[in-house]
Amino acid sequence: MAKVHVKKGDRVYVLTGEERGKSGKILRVLPKKNRVIIDGINMMKKHTRPTPTNTQGGIIESPAPMDASKVMLVCPHCDKPSRVQRQRDPNGVVRICKRCDRPID
């Protein structure tokens, strides 16, 4: 299984594509497919027909997954997009910001 450089709840900056320059919070990480779902970014529309549970039907908007390589973690300390370095610690593995050299977790 591939390692993803971001976790659920992280704030990320989108590097490429239609949503370039936007940032948002990660709702879900799909490590097997190397994809992330970001709140309010890469929105897709789904047309639904009326059902007993949803009597109105209509168009529902929801965020679609995008490749994890197209996003960059925003450091909570320096508040800028930065690369992530992993270091072993007695408590486990710690992610470190390459810009300010401070731990992210």
Sequence and secondary structure as in RCSB ss.txt:
>XXXX:A:sequence
MAKVHVKKGDRVYVLTGEERGKSGKILRVLPKKNRVIIDGINMMKKHTRPTPTNTQGGIIESPAPMDASKVMLVC
PHCDKPSRVQRQRDPNGVVRICKRCDRPID
>XXXX:A:secstr
    S  TT EEEE SSTTTT EEEEEEEETTTTEEEETTSSEEEEEE   SSSSS EEEEEE  EEGGGEEEB 
TTT SB  EEEEEETTEEEEEETTT  B  
